């Protein structure tokens, strides 16, 4: 399936400034039959199939909250008239949304949004990071796919500053929200720390909390967030197609002695995960006094 729409919304990265997680989840369906709200027209000249362009536009309205949970979206006939396409084309777009778990389709009732509020994570200090992880544990369930001790691969050895042939604890998990997998997690922990907890401990507690229970004092972390595509491993694990957009978060956690104590790589399906940052407007004290945004670390 070609993807030729080069739009940041296609990877659904949302950064929210000073916004709380307020999402509507109504028991009674809300009917939104106004299909005229689509301001972005589809383009027959694009190589991207028309049904896929429609799919992207509707998905954006669902993920952005324009069509909240339990909303009945416009009918096939209305959407066909809006986009000037056949009902078969609209049906294929809606079927793709249903495959992704964003809507449910029932004959006689229409197409209803089933998308739940995303799990959120804040970028801030380590206390906030741990708090976010504890909240995620409460909101989600984990499935442990792998747990063993292996010789550190070169990239792991480099991240954890280990000597060659050093063993590390290696764990692979998926996290699920409402039985839908939204993250694929790979962690590496130095063996001397990893031996202090067992495989079953990972089902109930975030690994960072388990590390702190060993007496390690967490001081800082270096994190990188990028966009990537699902491959033959992450795609099936997250129940999405190979080539689907993912957020990739890589993080190295350090203790008070500046020793790396965890290297974690997380692949998120962006429809169920978003990163929140709180920014403050600052003024450069140097020449020119230019203004800039700085992330709050409190």
DOVO-149803 format. One line per 3 residues: number of its first residue (from 1); their letters; for each residue z, x negated, y negated of C-alpha. Coordinates in steps of 0.05 Angstrom, whole numbers, plus 5000, padded with zeros to 4 digits. Each point is the difference from the previous one (the first is absolute). Layout:
<bavos>
NUM> A> Z X Y; ...
</bavos>
This chain:
<bavos>
1> XXX> 5000 5000 5000; 4977 4964 4936; 5046 4997 4940
4> XXX> 4961 4986 4937; 5046 5034 4949; 5034 4941 4967
7> XXX> 5058 5036 4968; 5073 4978 5000; 5018 5071 5020
10> XXX> 4965 4987 5066; 5058 4955 5020; 5050 5047 4968
13> XXX> 5044 4948 4966; 5049 5036 4955; 5047 4965 4952
16> XXX> 5048 5049 4968; 5035 4983 4935; 5068 5033 4989
19> XXX> 4982 5057 5045; 5046 5031 5052; 4976 5025 5067
22> XXX> 4989 5074 4985; 4950 5031 5047; 4991 5074 5014
25> XXX> 5010 5022 5071; 4994 5076 5002; 5014 5044 5059
28> XXX> 4951 5053 4976; 4928 4976 4992; 4976 4992 4929
31> XXX> 4928 5022 4992; 4958 4955 4955; 4931 5030 5001
34> XXX> 4977 4965 4937; 4949 4950 5023; 4977 4987 4929
37> XXX> 5055 4949 4990; 4955 4947 5032; 4976 4964 4938
40> XXX> 4967 4943 5039; 4933 5023 5028; 4971 4973 5064
43> XXX> 4937 4958 4996; 4943 5009 5049; 4972 4932 4980
46> XXX> 5059 4964 5031; 4994 4972 5070; 5067 5034 5016
49> XXX> 4989 5066 5037; 5013 5062 4958; 5054 5025 5047
52> XXX> 5037 4935 4992; 4997 5003 4925; 5030 5070 5002
55> XXX> 5053 4976 5050; 5021 4943 4952; 5004 5048 4940
58> XXX> 5043 5051 5036; 5043 4946 5032; 5014 4972 4931
61> XXX> 5025 5068 4976; 5046 5006 5060; 5029 4929 4995
64> XXX> 5009 5006 4924; 5039 5066 5007; 4947 5044 4966
67> XXX> 4998 5037 5066; 5073 4997 5023; 5027 5014 5069
70> XXX> 4985 5071 5026; 4944 5012 4950; 4939 5038 5025
73> XXX> 4942 4961 4972; 4934 5033 4978; 4958 5032 5055
76> XXX> 4938 4969 5031; 4957 5049 4961; 5033 4983 4934
79> XXX> 4996 4925 5012; 4927 5007 5022; 4984 5035 4935
82> XXX> 5038 4949 4958; 4965 4940 5031; 4934 5036 5013
85> XXX> 5001 4981 5074; 4997 5039 5065; 5063 5027 5033
88> XXX> 4985 4954 5059; 5009 4940 4953; 5065 5028 4972
91> XXX> 5025 5016 5070; 4990 4928 5022; 5039 4975 4939
94> XXX> 5058 5047 5016; 4998 4980 5073; 5009 4927 4979
97> XXX> 5061 5019 4959; 5028 5037 5060; 4989 4940 5045
100> XXX> 5040 4958 4951; 5057 5050 5002; 4994 5020 4927
103> XXX> 4982 5073 5013; 5002 5051 5055; 4944 5050 5012
106> XXX> 5010 5069 5028; 4947 5054 5008; 5016 5058 4954
109> XXX> 5052 4961 4960; 4959 4945 4969; 5016 4926 4991
112> XXX> 5072 4983 4982; 5028 4934 4975; 5049 4970 5049
115> XXX> 5010 4933 4965; 5073 4981 4992; 5032 4959 4945
118> XXX> 4987 4925 5008; 5055 4952 5019; 5014 4959 4937
121> XXX> 5022 4929 4990; 5022 4967 4935; 4985 4930 4977
124> XXX> 5064 4972 4971; 5060 4957 5021; 5025 4990 5071
127> XXX> 5053 5054 4995; 4946 5050 4982; 4955 4975 5056
130> XXX> 5055 5009 5052; 5017 5069 4973; 4927 5020 5006
133> XXX> 4998 4975 5071; 5062 5040 5018; 4968 5062 4969
136> XXX> 4936 4989 5040; 5042 4995 5064; 5032 5067 4985
139> XXX> 4933 5033 4984; 4960 4971 5058; 5001 4983 5074
142> XXX> 4981 4934 5032; 4964 4982 5064; 5008 4929 5025
145> XXX> 4935 4974 5030; 5019 4926 5011; 5063 4959 4999
148> XXX> 5003 4928 5025; 5010 4927 4982; 4938 4958 4991
151> XXX> 4980 4932 4973; 4984 5009 4926; 4926 5002 4984
154> XXX> 4978 4954 4943; 5002 5054 4946; 5070 5022 5023
157> XXX> 5024 4928 5004; 4975 4989 4929; 5033 5064 4973
160> XXX> 5067 4987 5032; 4997 4924 4988; 5010 4984 5074
163> XXX> 4986 4939 5042; 4943 5002 5051; 5015 5034 5066
166> XXX> 5059 5038 4970; 5013 5069 5029; 5008 5063 4959
169> XXX> 5018 5072 5014; 4936 5041 4997; 5002 5076 4994
172> XXX> 4946 5052 4990; 5017 5072 4980; 4969 5062 4972
175> XXX> 5036 5047 4954; 4987 5075 5002; 5011 5055 4949
178> XXX> 4999 5070 5030; 4970 4971 5064; 4943 4968 4960
181> XXX> 4997 4923 5002; 4996 4971 4930; 5017 4926 5008
184> XXX> 4987 4944 5050; 5054 4946 4993; 5000 4929 5025
187> XXX> 5063 4957 4990; 5017 4928 5014; 5072 4976 4997
190> XXX> 5028 4930 5016; 5026 4999 5072; 5072 4983 4981
193> XXX> 5004 5062 4956; 4959 5045 5046; 5045 4989 5060
196> XXX> 5056 5036 4964; 4968 5069 5010; 4962 5036 5054
199> XXX> 4936 5039 5006; 5037 5067 4999; 5033 4982 4934
202> XXX> 4933 5004 4965; 4994 5074 5014; 5059 5018 4955
205> XXX> 5005 4947 4946; 4952 4960 4956; 4993 4929 5023
208> XXX> 5024 4974 4932; 5067 5036 5010; 5006 4970 5070
211> XXX> 4988 4931 4971; 5054 5010 4947; 5049 5020 5055
214> XXX> 4995 4930 5027; 5031 4974 4936; 4935 4981 4966
217> XXX> 5000 5014 4925; 4932 5022 4977; 4980 4971 4933
220> XXX> 4927 5013 4986; 4932 5017 5029; 4927 4983 4986
223> XXX> 4953 5058 5011; 4925 5010 4998; 4965 5068 5001
226> XXX> 4926 5003 5016; 4949 5050 5025; 4970 4992 5069
229> XXX> 4965 5039 5054; 5026 5026 5067; 4978 4959 5060
232> XXX> 5001 5011 5075; 5076 4992 5001; 5025 5034 4937
235> XXX> 4950 5057 5002; 5020 5029 5068; 5074 4987 4986
238> XXX> 4996 5041 4936; 4953 5052 5029; 4946 4984 4949
241> XXX> 4929 4976 5007; 4981 4927 5001; 4979 4981 4930
244> XXX> 5047 5050 4967; 5035 4973 4937; 5070 4972 5007
247> XXX> 5052 4967 4955; 5023 4933 5026; 5069 4975 4978
250> XXX> 5020 4929 5018; 5072 4979 4984; 5041 4937 5010
253> XXX> 5075 5010 4992; 5046 4942 4980; 5076 4991 5005
256> XXX> 5046 4969 4948; 4982 4930 5026; 4926 5016 4989
259> XXX> 4988 5001 5075; 4947 5050 5023; 5035 5049 5047
262> XXX> 4945 5052 5010; 4924 5004 4996; 4975 5071 5002
265> XXX> 4929 5029 4998; 4993 5075 4991; 4936 5041 5002
268> XXX> 5008 5068 4966; 4955 5060 5002; 4998 5014 4925
271> XXX> 5000 5075 5008; 5073 4997 5022; 5026 4941 4961
274> XXX> 5002 4980 4927; 5032 4944 4960; 5041 5017 4938
277> XXX> 5013 4952 4943; 5041 5009 4937; 4974 4960 4942
280> XXX> 5029 4983 4931; 4960 4985 4938; 5016 4929 4977
283> XXX> 4979 4957 4941; 4982 4927 5006; 5045 4959 4956
286> XXX> 4945 4948 4992; 4945 4996 4949; 4965 5066 4989
289> XXX> 5056 5043 5029; 4954 5034 5050; 5027 5058 5041
292> XXX> 4999 5002 5076; 5028 5038 5059; 5057 4971 5041
295> XXX> 5028 5027 5065; 5073 5021 4998; 5042 4959 5048
298> X> 5067 5037 4993
</bavos>
